[in-house]
Amino acid sequence: MFQSLNLCLILFLFFSIISISSAIFIVSSKNLFYAAISLAFLGVSIAVLIALISFQYSLYSVFHLLLYVGATVVFLSISLVMFKGLEVRQINTAWAQVVAGVSAVLIFIAVVLSLSGVQVSQVGEINLQTLSSIILEKYWFPAVVLVVGLLTTLIEAITLARRD
């Protein structure tokens, strides 16, 4: 338990630093495409932090990854490249591969650690009506926060795409 607590603390500190660094880069970046990529790093680090809080929030963390990080960042990137005629230049940094490798390993450890408390059992048949009632009864607040976040991001993306 003590080693698991230390690992959780290390992962929490690492992804906190990643999220703060990404947020600072988003605000200070002059290139909108790189800001959108940094938004993906911010979303992933926030999802990991949510998963590290408690096992009860793991469903919200998965929704955050799928909807916010996946759909929103892809939408922002594609709309910026298509509508703005944005040129994407490759920036070569010597330490980027090391940071990417360490981040991938830490994300893998966070996923394994968050799933280590899961007990495997026989799952009955679940249909969409049952799933929606579970989400609305047990996870109503994270669902509302997710919808508000997605609407805000959609408004921001439309504003960025229409900016002259």
C-alpha positions in Angstrom: 0.0 0.0 0.0 2.9 2.4 0.8 4.5 1.9 -2.6 1.2 2.4 -4.3 0.6 5.6 -2.3 4.1 6.9 -3.4 3.4 6.0 -7.0 0.1 7.8 -6.9 1.8 10.9 -5.5 4.5 10.8 -8.1 1.9 10.4 -10.9 -0.2 13.2 -9.4 2.8 15.5 -9.3 4.0 14.6 -12.8 0.6 15.1 -14.4 0.0 18.3 -12.4 3.2 19.7 -13.8 2.2 18.6 -17.3 -1.2 20.2 -17.0 0.2 23.5 -15.7 2.9 23.6 -18.4 0.3 22.8 -21.1 -2.0 25.6 -19.9 0.8 28.1 -19.8 1.9 27.1 -23.3 -1.7 27.3 -24.6 -2.0 30.9 -23.3 1.5 32.0 -24.5 1.6 30.2 -27.9 1.4 32.4 -31.0 0.6 29.4 -33.2 -3.0 28.2 -32.8 -2.3 24.7 -34.0 0.4 24.1 -31.3 -2.0 25.5 -28.8 -4.6 22.9 -29.9 -2.0 20.2 -29.5 -1.2 21.5 -26.0 -4.9 21.4 -25.3 -4.7 17.6 -25.9 -1.9 17.3 -23.4 -3.9 19.3 -20.9 -7.0 17.1 -21.5 -5.0 13.9 -21.1 -3.3 15.1 -17.9 -6.6 16.3 -16.4 -8.2 12.9 -17.3 -5.4 11.1 -15.5 -5.7 13.4 -12.5 -9.4 12.7 -12.4 -8.8 9.0 -12.5 -6.2 9.3 -9.7 -8.7 11.1 -7.4 -11.0 8.1 -6.9 -12.1 5.0 -8.7 -15.7 6.4 -8.7 -14.6 9.1 -11.2 -13.1 6.7 -13.7 -16.1 6.8 -15.9 -16.0 10.6 -16.1 -12.3 10.3 -16.9 -13.0 8.0 -19.8 -15.7 10.4 -21.1 -13.3 13.3 -20.7 -10.7 11.5 -22.9 -13.1 10.4 -25.5 -15.1 13.5 -26.0 -13.1 16.4 -24.8 -9.6 15.3 -25.9 -10.5 13.2 -28.8 -13.3 15.0 -30.6 -12.6 18.6 -29.6 -8.9 18.7 -30.3 -9.3 16.9 -33.6 -12.1 19.4 -34.5 -10.0 22.3 -33.5 -6.9 21.1 -35.4 -8.8 20.2 -38.6 -10.8 23.4 -38.6 -7.7 25.5 -38.0 -5.7 23.8 -40.8 -8.7 23.9 -43.3 -10.1 27.3 -42.7 -7.1 29.3 -41.7 -4.6 27.9 -44.2 -2.3 27.3 -41.3 1.2 26.0 -42.1 2.5 23.4 -39.6 6.2 23.4 -39.2 8.1 20.6 -37.5 10.0 21.8 -34.5 13.0 19.5 -33.7 13.9 19.2 -30.1 16.4 16.7 -28.8 14.5 16.0 -25.5 11.0 15.5 -27.0 11.4 11.8 -27.6 12.5 11.2 -24.0 9.7 13.3 -22.6 7.2 11.4 -24.9 8.5 8.1 -23.8 8.4 8.9 -20.1 4.9 10.3 -20.5 3.7 7.2 -22.2 5.2 5.0 -19.5 3.6 7.1 -16.8 0.2 7.1 -18.5 0.4 3.3 -18.8 1.3 3.1 -15.1 -1.6 5.4 -14.2 -4.0 3.2 -16.2 -2.8 0.0 -14.6 -2.8 1.6 -11.2 -6.4 2.8 -11.6 -7.5 -0.6 -12.8 -5.7 -2.6 -10.1 -8.6 -2.1 -7.7 -11.2 -3.4 -10.2 -12.7 -6.8 -9.3 -13.7 -8.8 -12.3 -17.2 -10.2 -12.1 -19.9 -11.5 -14.4 -21.5 -8.6 -16.2 -25.1 -9.0 -17.2 -26.6 -7.7 -20.4 -26.6 -3.9 -20.5 -28.7 -2.0 -23.1 -28.6 1.7 -23.8 -31.6 2.5 -21.6 -30.0 0.9 -18.6 -26.7 2.6 -19.3 -28.4 6.0 -19.7 -30.3 5.6 -16.5 -27.1 4.6 -14.6 -25.3 7.7 -16.0 -28.2 10.0 -15.2 -28.7 8.6 -11.7 -25.2 8.0 -10.5 -23.0 10.3 -12.6 -25.4 13.2 -13.3 -23.0 15.9 -12.1 -20.0 14.8 -14.2 -22.3 14.5 -17.2 -23.5 18.1 -16.8 -20.0 19.4 -16.4 -18.9 17.4 -19.5 -21.8 18.9 -21.6 -21.0 22.4 -20.4 -17.4 21.9 -21.2 -18.1 20.6 -24.6 -20.5 23.4 -25.4 -17.9 26.0 -24.3 -15.2 24.4 -26.4 -17.5 24.2 -29.4 -18.3 27.9 -29.1 -14.5 28.6 -28.8 -13.8 26.6 -31.9 -16.4 28.4 -33.9 -15.1 31.7 -32.7 -11.5 30.7 -33.7 -12.6 29.4 -37.1 -14.6 32.5 -37.9 -12.0 35.0 -36.7 -10.8 37.2 -39.6 
